[in-house]
């Protein structure tokens, strides 16, 4: 067994500790807030503990692991332990601590305790590089959101849309999975390039056209779990956003009818709102604009996916 190693990363943030604790405690927001995070799939959850699988970018590739967390809001402490780690980690545990400062700010402390598959210098160097980079990015992201001076829910929000399917959920999954064909199949997609070097992990770059005729280029990483869901995180976004993640799910409603559901989670850049939407626009207008624009595109995709069976001969 290799020797245990410890790291500690800190950052002072000009925001109250409860706000920062809440951002870290709510893992559903992570892919839109934290740069490395791609998707979080909850396996168990209650008020004080949770167990989930998370996919994240580490040293240029997407890896996943299963973690269990204990939440202590009174102490503002979150402990975590990985039940299944991704090599080169053999084990991982740690915690988040939020210390109130006299000036009203917070010292955020992120600690890791881990072992690796071996203690070779190259392995340890790669691990420390990944932890240093990802921890710094996560702390910076917390500061960026918390220091905006707006309630978190005004800046980071989610919404869902549901479409009944005429075919099967598996056929709708296949339509969304084959995003390399979207430029031929979807009216709002002008170009789509899809790569899948690792099965189930895709990179998608596409140009979309909005209702006003403007074009936006986006780049996303996608995690696909056939035939149930496809999660994505945008790596290149329009100026109005600092983060955007989404989840397509394919299954049945309460009556057993096949449906497709699209969920978006977005983080708004308040500094870009007036430049993009006009001098009189605020966060409420930005949320409404994003809800309409993103929802319209995903609804269009789902409606075409819903008619996939009837149109299969054509495409």
N, C-alpha and C positions, 0 to 999 in steps of 0.2 A: 504494500500500500504506500502511496506517495505521501509526502508530508503535507499538512494543511497550510494554506496560505491565507492571508488576510489583507484586505484593502479597505480604505476609507476615503470617500470623496465628499466634500462639503461645498456649500454655497450659501451666501447670505442673500436673502431675497427681501425686497421692500414690500412685504405683504404679510397679513396676519397668519399665524400657524394653522388655524382651522381651515382657511381656504386652501392652503397647500396640502394639508392632510386629505381634504376631500378630493383633490385632483388625483392624488396617488391611490386613494382608496377605491375610486371608481374606475375599474379596469376597462369598462366598456368604452371609455373615452381615449384610452391609451393610443390606439393606432392613429387617431387624428391629432394627438398632442405630442407624443414622443416619436422622434424620427426613426429609431430602429424598429419599433413595434409595427407588425403587419396585421395580426389578427389575434383575438383572444376568444377561446371557446370554453365556456363554463361547463364543468362536469358536475360540481356540487356547489351550493351557495346558501348561506344564511347571513344573519346580521353581523356575526362575529368571525366567520371563517369562510373560506372559499377554496375550491380546487379547480384548476383550469389548465388547458393546454394553450401555449402561446407560441406564435411564430414570429421571429424577428430576424433582422438582417445583422449578421455578425461577420466581420472581416469580408464583406462583399458577397456573402451568400445567405440564403434564407434557411434557418434551422429552427427546430421546435423542441420544446421540453414541457414537462408537466410539473406544476408548482402547487403547493398548498400554502395559504396565507392565513395568519391570525391577525385580526383587526382590534385595536384597543384605542377607541376614540378619546377616552378619558385621559390616557397618557400620551395621546397623539403618537402612537408607535404601531408600526406594521412589521410583523416578522414573516419571513418567507423561507421555504425549504423546497428544493426541487426533489420530486419523487423519481423523475427520470430526467437525467441530464444529457446534453448533447456533447459528444467528444469535440474538443479535447478535455472537457470537464468530466470528472468522474463523480463529483458531488458538488452541491452548491447550497448555501444557506446565507441568511443575512437579515438586514432590517433597515427600515426607514425611521428616522427620528426627526421631530420638528421642535426645535427649541425657541421659545419666545424670547425676543430681545427687548431691552428697555425702550428702544425707540419705536416699538410697534412692529418691527420686522421679524424675520425668522431665520435661524440657522438650520438649514436642511442638511442632514447627515445620512449618507447612504453607505452601508457597510456590507461587504461580501466576505464570506469564509468558504474556501473551496479546496478541493483536491483535483488533480489532473490525472490523465491516463498514464502519464510518465513525468518524470522530473527533468527531462532533457531541456537544455537552455533554450532551444528554438521553440519548444512547446510553451514554456513559461513566458517567453517574450511575446509570443502571439496572444496568449491569454491576457497578459497585462495590457497589451495594446488595445484589445477589444474592450476590456473593462474600463480603461481610462477614457477611450473615445465614447463608448455608449453611456457611461455614467455622466460624463461632462455634457453630452447632448441632452440627456434626460433632465439634468438639473437646470440647464439653460432653457429648456422648453417650459419647465415649471415656472421659472422666473418670467419668461416672455408672456405667458398667459396671466399669471397672478398679478404682474405689475402693470397691466393695462389700465387698471382703475375702474373696470367694469365687473359686475357680477359674472361669474364663470358661465352661468347658463345663458347670458346674453351673447357670449362669444363662441361657446362650444355647444352645439345642439344636434339633435338627431330627429329623423322622421322616417316613416315607412309608408310604402304603397303596396297594395295587393291586387293581383289580377287572376281571375279564374282561368283555368286552362281547358281548351277544347280537346287537347291530346293528353298524353301522360306527363307526369313530372319529369321522368327521365328524358323525354324528348325535349322539353323546355331546357333542362340542364344542358343537353348537348348543344342547343342553339347558343346559349350564353358561353359555353366552353369554347366553341369554335369562333372566337372573336376574330380570327384571321379572315373570316368571310363577312364581317360586318359591313365593310364598305360596299359590298354587293347587295346586302340584305336590308340595311337600315338607312333611312333617308337622311339622318342627321350625322352620319359618319362618312367623311370624305376619304379617309385613308386609315388603314389599320395594319400594323405589323406585329405579329405575335411570335415569340420564341419560347421554347420549353426544353431547356437543357436537362432539367431534372423532372421526372414525371410528377405532375401535380403542382409544379411551381412554374408560373408563367411570367413573362414580361410583355406588357402590351403598350405600344405607342400608337396613338391615333390622333387624327384631326377631326374635330366635331364642329358643326355649324349651328349657331344659336338662331333663335327666332328673328333677331334683327339682322341676320346675314353675316355676322362676324364669325371668325374662325378661331378656335382655340386648340393648341396642341397639348396633349397630356401624355404622361408616361406613368404606368402603374405596374406594381408587382402583384400577382394574383396567386392565391393558394386554392386549389380545387380538390374537393372531396366528393367524388362521384358516388351516387347521383344526387347527393343531398344539398350541398352548398358550395358557393364560390365566394371567397373573400378577396378584397382588393384594397390596396393602399396606393394613393397617387404619390408619385415621386416628383413629378413636374406638374404644377398647378397654375390656373389662372391667377392673376394678381390679387384678386379679392380674398383668396384663401391662404392660410398658413398650414392647413391640414385638411385632408379629406380621405375618409375610409368608407368602405361599403361592404355589404353582404347580400348576396343573392341566396335565397333558400327555396327549395322545391319540395313540396310535400302535399299534405291534405289539410283542409279546414276541419272545423268541428263536425261537419256533416259528412266527412269523408270524400269531399270533392277535391280534385287536384287544383292546386294554386301555386303561383309564384309570388314571392315577397321580396321587395327590394328595400334595404335599409341604408340610409346615408348618415354619417356622422361627420360634421364639418367644424372647422375652427376658422373664424372670420378674422381678417386683418383690419382693425378699425382705421388704421392710417391710410388704407387704400379706398375706403368706402366713398368719399366725396369725389376722388379722382375718377373712379369707375362709374358711379351712379349719379353724380351731380352734386352741386354745392349744398343742396337742402337735404341730402340723404343722411340717415343715421343708421345705427345697428338694426333697428326694426325693419327699415327698408331693405337692408342687406340680407337679413334673414328671409324676408318675403321673396326677394329676388332669387336667392339661392334655392329656396324651397320650390319655387316654380320652375326654374331652369333645370336644376338637377332632377327634380321629380318628373318633369316632362320627358327628358331623355330616357330615364330608366323605365318610365311607363311605356314609351314607344317601343323600347327593346322587349319588354315583357309582352306587349300586345302582339308583336311579331312572333315571339317565341310561343305564345298561346295558339297562334294559327299555324304553327310549324307543320302539324299533321296534314292540314288541308292543302298547304302549299309545298309539300315536300317534293313533288314532282318538279316544281319550278326551281328548287334551290337547295 
